[in-house]
Every structure is written in C-alpha cells, then in structure tokens.
C-alpha cells in the first residue's frame, strides 16, 4: 500500500458519530447552565460578615451584663422611630402590596425579542 | 470527511453565509449562547472523534469531550483571536484525555492494552465497509502516541505544525510518529492491499 493510498484511505474514513444527547449535555453544562446565586468571593464575604457579627454579639454580651437589656431597649426605640407600632404604617403597607399585586395581574403584552440569531 | 471539514476552506457561497469561528467566539463572549452552540455543532464530532481515538471507550470519550467543551467555554476569553479554533479545542481535548488516562492508570495500575478488541469498538456500532473496519481496527491497535498523531493527521490534514501544537511536541517528533504510525498501518493493512491489487 503506497503512502498516497494510505492517506486517501485515512481521509475517507468517517469521523466517529458522537452519542445522541452529547450536544444537549454540552449546552446544558455551558451556555444553558444557570448562573450560581453567589460567586465564590461573595460567599467568602458573606461568611466573613456572619462570623464578624457572631463574634461581636458574643463579645458584647460577655463584656457587659446589661447588654441584653440595652439592646432590647434600643431595638424597641428603633422600631418605634420607624413607625412599626403605628396602625397607619400597616394600612399603607397593605395598600402598597395590593397595588403591586393588581398591577402585576394587568394583561400587558410582552415585548418581542429584538433579534434572533440566524446562522 | 474530517479533513474536508476542517482543513479546506468552505465554498464561496457557504463562506458568505456561515460566520467564521472568530465571529462566533466574539458573539459567544458577548453573551450569545447560540453562537457557542454553533461552534459546538461545528467541531463536536471532530472533538468526540479525537477523544474516542485517545480513550478507546465510548463512555469515557463522551465524558472527555464534554469536559473539553466546558473547559473551552470557561476559557473562551483567553482564546487568541486569529488562532485556529480547531487546534485550540483539540489541544484542550487532548489534555483532558491525557489527564483521564493518567488517572485511569493511577487507579487501575495500567491502561488497556494497545491491541484492538474486536468485540468492543466502532466496528460493532457502525456497519462500515470491510476496509474501513480494518483501518479502524488497525488505528485502534496502534500505541497511544501514534494513534493520537494519526488521528490528528486525519482531522487536520498535513498541517504538521498544528499537530505539533496540539501534542506539545517538536515538529520532528510528530513527523517521526506519523511515519511510524503509517508504517504500522501499512503492515496491518498490507494483505488487504495485496489482495486488492491482484
């Protein structure tokens, strides 16, 4: 068998057929894969913040015996300042939430996608 | 078919319609998933072919090909514009296969023997002509380094520099591998050729 004959035979050889579903699996693992809720650095930041808050809480309560009372008092004062003890706040909150719900039920047409990639 | 697809330029009327690999990569980087899908469609078969020839097991080849595409997708931004996408994806695929072969060797102590197994191969799956089947079996029986070199030769044509880039080997070594591989193939296919010429 000559070199040319062998080359011709090699080039005439069909490529292996990929198994069914490989394309879908590749797409699912790449472009169609949902983005993670948090990135790695965000998770580290969150864990650091939680650890810091935990350490501060332990430190505050262990350093002062009246810390619990003071914290409760300051929280109640803060809630009062925000109006959370007022009935009017909850009435307005209810009106706002129901408005959002009604608006979301209105039958607006969805805008069509501007371009569809055509290969 | 592989060479016709990958090495030769497309016909003029097709080139006017089909976007180039660089265009598709740029679109994919801009967030167009369908452009990456087109790239996958274009090279999926060749990448699987390389993985299959290297791993010699359909299931492992499938996993290796998928891993190669995932790696390519993640590293798409590092693709150098102007470079050949085929060479890049083949390089990724070949490295994935090498890693998997090394792992397999570490866990099992050895890799499958460099001998074609007639009960487990593409011959069983496809009803190819006798000559094609013999050639496939002969390729499968080659030692790994020759098998991969001849597979890339099949995929990329006589572009030895590209093959050397994928295998990360000197050009001379690639030529030697191909020479030896062809020698072994000729020896394996010799009787058929002789029968054909009589």
Interface residues (C-beta under 8 A of the other chain):
Chain A: X1 X3 X5 X6 X9 X10 X11 X12 X13 X14 X15 X16 X17 X18 X19 X22 X23 X25 X26 X27 X29 X30 X31 X32 X117 X119
Chain B: X1 X2 X3 X4 X18 X19 X27 X28 X32 X33 X34 X35 X36 X37 X38 X40 X41 X44 X45 X46 X48 X49 X52 X53 X58 X61 X62 X65 X66 X69 X70 X73 X122 X125 X126 X128 X131 X132 X135 X136 X150 X153 X154 X155 X157 X182 X185 X186 X189 X190 X192 X193
